């Protein structure tokens, strides 16, 4: 199963969104333009009278993604800073004539001829920053065009949440937004590093007790979802510690050599939150001293130069680096 998304933020796309996503398109009038295979698939979900649909312009990237698209794949609709719909792919068809009827042509005379039909379309509200953190993108991520989420991330969602539908349901839960807001205030009061390390050391029962303490009204779905996210992130950090032989990426030191114990910690390059950025690209392995220094002295990681630059101008170059 794949998870795709398409964007509809421009004035032109907003009109198309109104015509065939917000409102149903009267496909029954145009069944004669479709192959029997597609008509039968529409009938199978009682979508042969009216249907939701979208299309992609011709182009190598769009064609490649459209060819990858399969029935029962999931699709997210993005518009103006939020993901606003979530649904399933029913079927697809390459049909310039139907596309021109539905959406007309653009300034270059092209139409959105690589069509896909959607069903079980539901309205959602997921901020793009929350989406980016959850799926492992940088928080300045802006969806572009017609694309898909990496297979390994989709497989993680299926493995951890039981399915993509459950993961999206977790992200759209209003209780999660309230809990995130309270948690952000906790970070401001207690410090990111201290709270992050404390959470990593909790077992499952302690973590749920902690969530209850900051938001007693958080739903069971949110609590279980946060527990799954935390477990997954903890495993990523544990794997990275092993990969660096429990040494700090900045100074190369390890407590294992002299004391026989590991003291290195996982540092999130982008700010830590309940849903975190669960990509290894957002995690550094540091000794407690350098971890504290980055937080206290406002160290910023430069991914191009592989250095940490502090607010007073001091620079630390990574001594060890196999993943950033």
N, C-alpha and C positions, 0 to 999 in steps of 0.2 A: 504493500500500500504506500502511495506517495501523498505528500502534503504540498499542494501548490498554493500560490497566492497571486492575485493580480491587483493592479492599482487603478484607481479611478478618482483622480484629484483635479485634473484640468477641467475647464469649463465644458469642453466637448465630451469628456468622459463622464462628467456629472449628468449630462443629458442622457447619455446611453444608460447610465446607472438607473435613472428614473424610468426609462423606457422598458428595460428588460430584466432588472433586478428588483428595484422597489416595486415595480408593477410586473404582472405576468405578460408575456408576449403571446398574441393569438395565433399559435402555431397551426391550429386546425385549418386555417385558410391556405396554408402553404405546404401541406403534407405531400402534395403532388410533386414538389421540388426535391423531396427527400427519397433516398433509397429505401426499399422495403425493410431492410435490416434496421435502419434507424427508426422508422415508423413503429416497428414491432417493439423496439426497446422503449420508445416513448409510451406506447400503450401499456407496457408491463407495469408502469408506475402511474397509470392514469394521467399522463402528462401530454396527451395528444390533442387536447383542446387549448390549454394555456400552459406555458412553461417559462421558467427562468433560464436565461442563456447569456453567454458572453462570447467574444471572439477576439482573435489576435491578428494583427497586420502581418502581411508577408515579410519574411526576413529570416536569416539563418538561425538566430537564437530562438525566436518565437516558434519556428517550425520544429526545431529540435525538441523544445519543451512540449509542444502540442503532440508530437509523435510519442513522447514518453507518457502522456496523459492516458489513463485507462479508466473504464467504468469502476465505480466505487472508490476511486481516489477522492481525497478530501481537498476542498478549496476554501481559502480565506479571501475575503474582499477587503481591500485597504482603501481608505479615503480620508485625506486631510488629517493625518496624525493618528488615526485609529483604525483598527480592524473592526468592521461593522457587520459582516455576515460570515457565516460558516455553513458549508453544505457539502454535498456529495456530487460526484460526476455521474450522470446517467449514461450519456453517450456523446459522441462527437461526430462532426461531419465537415468536410471541406466544401464550402458552397458559397461562392462569391455573390450569386444572385440573391440568396436569402439574406446574406449579410448586408447587401445594399438596401434591401427592403427595410431591414430592422434599423440600420444605423447610418445609411447613406455612405458618403465617401469623405476622405480627408482632403486637405488642400492640395495634395499630390495626386488626387484621383484614385487613391487606393482605398480598399474596404477591409473590414475586419473579418476576413473570409474563413479563418480557421476557427470554427465555431465549436463550442462545447455546451451541452445542456446540463443544468443543475437541478437537483431535487433535495428535499428535506432541508431547504434553506432556512436558517434561523438567524434572527438579529442578535448580535453580540456587541460588546463594547470593551475592547482591549487596547490600552494605550500602546503605542509603538515601542516606548522604552521598556514597559513590562514584557512585551513580546520579545524584544531583543535580549533582555537579561535571561529570560527563561530558555530561549533557544540557542543561547551562546553567541550572539552577535554583539558588537560594540554598541554602547548606548546611544551613539550618534547615527546608528543604522537608519537608513531611509529606504523603504521598499521601492523598487523600480520595475515597471513593466509587468511582465508575466514570468514568474520563476517558481522555484520549489525549494523546500527545506532539505538539507543534506540527509541522505538515507540513514547514516549512523545516528543522527539526532532523532529522526522519526522512530527508528528501532528502539532507541532508549525510552522514548515516550510510551511505546507499546509495552516494553518490558517493565517499566517502573509504574505506569499508571493503568495498565491493562488495555490501553488503546488510545488513539489520537483523540477520539471524542471525549474521553474522560479527562485528558490533559487540557483540552480547550475549555471544558466545563470548569475545571479547577481555576484556570486563568480568568474566567469571566465571573467568578463568584464575588458578589459584593462584599462578602465577609472578608475575602482576601485583601481587598483594597483598604478596608478599615484597619485590618491587622497590619498591613504594610505601613500605613500612616503612623500608627502608634509605634511601630518598630523603628521607623526613621527618627522619631523623637527620642527614643531610647538611645540610639546611636549618638545623637547630638549631646545627650547628657552624660553618657558613660564612656564614650570613646569607642571607635570602630574596632581597634585591635583587641581590646580587652573583651568586648562582647562577642566578637567573632571566635576567639579562642575558647571562651567559656561555652559557647554553643557547640563547638566541635567536640568538646570533651563530654557532653551530656549523652546518656543513653536514651533510648526511645521514650521511656516513661518520663524521664526528667525533661526531655524536650517538649513533650505534650503538656506537662505541668507548667513549663515556662510559657508556652503559647497561651494557656489558660490564664496565666497571671497577667499577661499584657492585654488580652482581649478574651474575656470569659464568654463573649457572644459569638466567637468564631465557630463556624459550622464544622461538623465532623468531617465533611468533605475537604475543607480547607486544612484542618489539622493533619489529616492523613496525607494530603497532597504535599504539605510542607515537610512532613517527615520523609516522604519519598525523595523530594528535591534535596534535602539535607543529606540523606544517605548517599545519593549519587555524587554530590559535590565532595563529600568526605572521602569517597573512594578515589575520585580524581586526585585529590591532594595526597592521599596515602600512596598512590601509584607514582606520583611525581617525586615524593620523598625518596622512594626506593630507587627511582631512576637516577637521582643525584647522589645516591649512596649516603643520604642523610646529611649532605653538606649544604652550606649557605651558598647561593648563587653569586653573592657579592664578594664575600671574603674567603669562601672555600673551606671554612672551618666546620668541624663536626664534633659533637660531644661523644660520639661513638668511639673515636680513637683513644681518648684518654680516660673517659669515665664509663664507657660501655653503655651509654644511654643516648637516645636521640632527643634533641631539643628544638630542631628546626620546625618552622611553622609555615603554613600556607598564607600568602598575602594576595588579596584580590587587587589587581591593578586598577580596575574601575571600582567605584565605591560598592561596598558590601551591602546587601539587602536580603530580605527573606528569600526572594527567588533567585538572587545572585546572578552572575554571569557564569554559567556552568561549563565554559570552554577552558581547556588547559591554557589557551592563549591569553587568558585573563588572570593566570595564577603564577606567582613567583614563589620559590622556596627560599626562606630566609632564616637566619639565626635570630633569636629574640632581640638582640641588640640592633641589628639592621632593620628588623621589622618595626621596632619602636621608633628608630630614627626616621624612617620613611613617613610614619604618621605624625610624629612631633615636629619634624623639620620640613614637612610638606614636600616630600620627595615625589617627583613625577618621572615615570618611566618613558624614555624615548625609544620607541620600537625600532626606528631606523638605525640609530647609532648604538643601540643596546647599552644605554647608560641610564643611571638615575640622577636627575638634576634636582638639587635642593634649593629652597627659596633664597639662601644666602650665596648661591653661585657655586657651591662645592659640587663636584661630580664624582660619582662612583661608577666605574665600568664593571660590567658583569665578568667575573672570573670564570664562571661555569655557565654554559648555556647550550642546551641541546633541543629546546622546544619553542623558544620565543623568537 
